[in-house]
């Protein structure tokens, strides 16, 4: 009995055929799922600053330039934690999830004293993270508030801050978690303790922190 297993692999798909006596018996086709871009971090270059829209276009090497609102260039840690609490969904979070759903007009109202022209200039290199996928003719939504999530913690490498999810209401637990993070974290780094970490042990927090620091 003559049996052949034929495999054809390309970057786009893998085809496997089982042939017996010259006849095709089985055929398998595998196409890798398209990976999302949310959470990816890039060193981009500002190509245009639109003061009237309080936004900028940033070239990150994709087909279309990314869009960066003023509120995603600078945001207070208090507002940042509120956004995180709103979008905190446990293990589903994959980074870059702290962009708001605001329109340019609402962003201008939220940050009346902040002008994007004072924060960015054309030709400037900046570190950004994708927080919303490109859609149609629109480029990706970007943020300068870099985050790396894990089960219990969110790492903010560009911020010196410790935050506790507002959904953890027990003040004794909040105080203990803050003390644990302060003891464990390297100086100058930022971490937010997620809701799921309310009952986490010190070892759990340390393991997550080591993983995030190594990833960064």
N, C-alpha and C positions, 0 to 999 in steps of 0.2 A: 504494500500500500504506500503510495507516494503522497507525502504530506509536506506542505510548505507554509511557513509563516512569513508573510511579507509585511515589512514596516516601512512607512514613508513619513519622516518627521521633518517639519518645517517650523519656523518661528510662529506660524499662525495656526497650525493644526497638526494632529498626528493621526495617520490612517493605518489601520492594521487589518490585514486580510488573511484568513485561513483558507488555504487551497488544498483540496484533495483530488488526486487524479485529474488535475487540470480544471477542476470545477470549484467555483467560489462557494464555500460552505458558510463562512461567517465573515462579517465586516463590521469594524468598529471605527467610529470617527470621534475624535476628541478635540474640542476647541477650547483653549483656555479662556476663562471669563475675563472680560475687560476689567482691569483694576481701576478703582476710583483714584482720584487725585487728592481728595480731601485729606489733610494731615501732612501732605508732602511739604518739605521746607526747601526754599530756593534762595540763592543770592541773586536778587534782581536789580534792574537799573531803571530808575524813574525816567520815563520818556516824555511825559507831559503832566503838568500840574494845572488843574482847573479850579481856580479859586472860587468861581461863581457856583460850582457844584460841590465845593469842599471835598474834592476827590482827586486822585491821580491815576494815571495809567503806568503800569510797571511791566517791563519786558522780563519774563522769567524763562524764555526759551521755548514756550509753547506756540502754537499756531496763532493765537490771539493774545494780546497783552492783557494782563490781569488788572482788576479794578480795585482800588484801595480808597476807602472812605476815611475822612479825617478821624472819625471815632475809632477806627481800627489802627491808626498810627499811634495815637495816645489815648489811653483810657485809665481812669483812676482804679486802684486795686479794689475799691469798694464796688464800683460798677462792674468790674471784671468778675468778682465773686457772685454778684447777683445774676449775671449772664450764665455763669457756670452752673449755679444752682438750678436755673431755669432749664438748662439743657442736659443736666446730669442724668444719664440713663444707665448707670452702672457700666457693665462691660461693653455696651454698644458704642460708647464714646471712643473715637479714634483720632482725636486731636483736631485742632483747627476748628473746634465746634463752638467757639465763643463769639463768632460774628453775630451781630444782631440781625433782625429782619427789617431794619428800618430803611426807609427811602432816603434819598439825599436831603429832602426838605426836612424830614424829622430829625436827621442827624445835625443839621444846621441849628435847629431849635434846641437840641440837647447840649450843644457845645457852642454857645453864642460868643464866647471870648476866645475861641480857638480857630486860627486860620491855617489851612493846610499849607499855604505859601510860606508860613513861618517855620514849618516843620520839614518840608521837603523842597528840593530844587531839582530841576531837570539835569540828568546826567549823574545823579547821586546813586551810589550802590547801597542797597538796603537788604536786610534779611527778612523774608516774608514766609508766611505759611498759607496754603490754600484752605479756605474754610467753606467754600461752596464751589461745586463743580461748574465748569463752563456749560452754557446752555444755549443752543442755537448759535446765533451770531454774537452772543455775549461771552466775554472772557471770564476766567475764574475770579471769584471774589477772594480778596487777600486780606491778611491781617499781619500786623507787626507784633502782636501779642502771642509769641510762640509758646505752645503748650505741648507737652508729651504726657499722655495719660497712662495710668496703670489701674489696677483694680481699686486700690485704696487711695492713691495719690494722683495729683496732677502736678507735673513739674513745670515750673516757669523759669527757664534758664536765664532770661534777661531781667528778672525782677528779684529784688531782695525783700521777700515778704512771706509771712506765714498766714494762711487763711483756713478757717474751719467752715464746712458747709453749714449754712443757716438751718438746714433741716435737722441737724444735731442740736437738740434744744437743752439737753442736760448740761448745766454749767460746770459741774464737776468733771464730766466726761470731756467737755470742750477744753477745760484747763489742762487736763492730763494729756490730751492729744497734742495741744500746743507745746507743752513742755517736752514731750517725746520728740517732736519734730525739731524743736530748737536744739536739742541735744544731738540729734543724728545728722542734721543737714550741714553741708559745707558752708562756710561763710559766704554771704553774698548771693546765695541761691534762694529761689522761691518755691514753696510747695503749698498746695491747697489740699486739705483732707476731705475726701469725698464722703457722701452720706453712708455708703456701705461700710466705711471704716469705723463706724461707731463702736463696734465690738472687736475691732482688730487688736491684736497683741503688738507689743513693741517689736517682736521678731517679724511680724507681718509687715509692719511699716518699714523696718530696716531692709527687708528683702526687696520690697517695691522700690525703695529709694536707690538701692544699689543697682537695680536693673535699669532704672531711668537714667541715672548718671552715666552708666556704661553705654547706654543707647545714644546719649547726647555726645 
